[in-house]
Amino acid sequence: MRLVDARKQAGVSQEQLSRIISVSLKHYQNIEHGLSVPTVTIALHICEILGIDPREIDEWKERRTPNIKL
């Protein structure tokens, strides 16, 4: 799930959400576009507000292929 889709589904604007989580609008926009990775505290706060599981956010999923040999 994309963060922007979850936010829109919750009916919250970027500005509203940035104010609720106490970060600048620009910082929140960077998080939403995948340019910045939020702290765990901010990520959990965003997910709590939007009612979503943080493990489901596409922008926060690991993009590297694990180097694990079985």
N, C-alpha and C positions, 0 to 999 in steps of 0.2 A: 504494500500500500504506500502510495506517495503521501508525503506530509501535507502537501497542498490540497490533495483530495480529502484527506481526513479533516483538515481545518475547514474547508468549504462545506463538507457534510455536517460539521458541527455548527455551521452558521456563524463563524467567528472570523473577523478580519485580521489581517496581519498586524495592524496597529493595535487592535484590542488584545490580541494574544501577547504581543511584545510588552504591553503595559502590565498585563497580569503576571508575566514571568519576570518582570523587572529587567529587561534588556532593551537595548536600542532597537528601533525598527530595522535599521540596516543590518544589525547583527542577526535578528530573527530572519530577515530575508536571506542572508547568507546561509543560515542553517537550513531553511526550507529549500534552497537551490542546491544544497549539497556542497557548498563552498567552505563551510565551517562545520565542525563537529561539536555539538554541545557537550557541556559537562554532563556527567551522569545525573546530577541534581536537576539541571535544567531539562534534560531529556525526559526524566521521570515526571517533572512538573508539566511539561507540554502534553505528555501522554495522559496524565491524570485529568487535565482540563478537557482534552479531546475524547477521553474514554476509549483509548486504544492501547494495545500491547506494544511496548517499545521494540520488541523483536520483529514486529511486522513492518516497520518503517524501512522502505527501500533505500533511502538515502543513508541509513546507518548500518546497513548490512555489510559484512566483510566483502570486499571486492576482489581480494586475492584468492587464488586457488591454493588450498592448503598443501603443503609439501610433506604429506604423510604417506609412508610406505607401509602397506599392510602385509 
